[in-house]
């Protein structure tokens, strides 16, 4: 018969060491929680154990976009009807805004043309009730007819939307138009003459694309997906200038970003100048267009060009000198 021995009880010294180790461990946990509380508040601690909130679904995004379009359309109609209303037509305005407001209308209607919604922003959303801020622009005629030369004015309207029902919170307010933005520095640093490889291929490609002069497949890569415009909008295309990020203009590198400027011609004569940003690659010694880019190639990092203001000078400049100053745009920081 086998006898099983009993475990010896811990000595007082061993028990004391275990208690000290446990106390030290508890102190470390308390210190970590204190640091989290100082730097991130309670949310920093609880976020360690909580999952991220679900992203907006496609249905939610579609609904928000739809409500924004609805609010914008309502505001545009309101602005047009408000600006063309005359004295005695308060009921007409009452279709959009409460008539309890003191509204004074002119004796002669203004001529309003070319209205457009230029900005929509949801300011509040509570229990299915949205409040939108909508900016509408329109040309205001100075006489009895409207022309393209008439100045644009910008009107802001607050619109409430609930279950498809819309109402303006007040009559429109005239606001400032958007300010003129800054020019961004482009990545193209080298002008290329007409006889350079990049310029020759770009000229042939744009002639085939816009004027059906030649086969566009000859100038494009197999995966470009580019086809000639049909019917051709122009009868001829003249390459005016080409700038590239390749200083060799096609004799040294295997890839290039270019900006090709052309003067197209139609049956009625010359038309306005067009510009095409292109990505080009060299395959088997032959340059080809890989894509027509949606935006010109920008300097990296982004930089603002500080050119001289030519407003009011009445003279144009064809100088290719570098911009007077540039200001680098800092990279975005994660919140």
C-alpha positions, 0 to 999 in steps of 0.5 A, a space after each residue: 500500500 502506497 502512502 501519499 505524503 502531505 504538502 508542507 505548509 508555506 513558511 511565514 517568509 514565503 507567504 510574506 514574499 507572495 504578499 509583497 509581489 501581489 501588492 507590487 502588481 496591484 500598484 502597477 495596475 493602479 498606475 497604468 489606470 491613472 496615466 490613462 485617466 490623465 491623458 485620455 480620460 475614462 474613454 481611453 480606458 474603456 475604449 480598450 475593451 469596446 469595439 469600434 462603432 459600425 460605419 455608416 451603411 450604404 442605405 444611410 449614406 444614400 438617404 442622407 444624400 437624397 435628403 440633401 438634394 431634396 432640401 437643395 431643390 426646395 431652397 432653390 425654388 424658394 429663392 427664385 419665387 421670393 426674388 420674383 415676387 411682388 407686393 401683394 403676393 405674400 401668399 405665394 411666399 407662404 408656400 415656403 415660409 411662415 407668413 407671420 414674419 414681416 416681409 416687404 416685397 417690391 412693386 416690380 419683380 426682378 429678373 432671375 436666371 440660372 439658379 443653382 444650389 452651390 452648397 448644402 450642409 446639415 446643421 442639426 438632426 434630431 429624431 428624424 428632423 433635419 435642419 439644412 443650410 443651403 446656399 443658392 446662387 442666381 443671376 439678377 438682371 438689371 433690366 427686363 431681361 437676363 444675360 450671362 453678364 449679369 452678376 451672381 448673388 448668393 442667398 442662404 436659406 435654412 430648411 427643415 425636413 421631416 418625413 419628406 416635408 420641407 419648410 424654410 425657417 426664414 426668408 433668404 439672406 444675401 451672403 458673400 460669394 466663395 473667395 478665390 482659391 490659391 493656385 497649387 504648384 504642379 509637378 511639371 517642371 520642363 517644357 518640351 518642344 514639338 519634336 520631342 518624343 513626348 510631344 509627338 505622341 501626345 499631339 498624335 493621341 489628342 488628334 486621334 481622340 478629339 478629331 478622329 485623325 488616326 487610330 487612337 489605339 496606336 498611341 495607347 497601352 492595351 489596358 488604357 481603355 481609352 477610345 476616340 470620342 464619337 462623333 468627333 467634336 473637332 475637325 483638327 487639333 493643334 498642340 500649343 505646349 507640353 510640359 512634363 516632369 521628365 526633363 529629358 522629354 522622353 529620351 531618358 526615362 520610362 514614365 512621364 506625367 505631362 500636361 498637353 495644351 491644345 487649340 482645337 478647331 471646329 466647323 465654325 473655326 477656332 474654339 477655346 484652348 483645352 488642357 489634358 493631363 496624361 500619364 505616359 509610359 515607354 514600351 519597347 522604345 515607343 511612348 504610349 498614353 496610359 491614362 487621361 488623368 482626372 487632375 493634373 499632377 501636383 507637386 509633392 508635398 503640396 505647395 501653394 504658388 504665390 504668383 503676382 496678382 494681375 487683376 486690373 493690369 490689362 496685360 498678359 504674360 507668357 513668361 515661363 519664369 518660376 513662381 515668385 514664392 511657394 508655401 508648402 502645405 503641411 501634411 494632414 495630421 490624424 486626430 
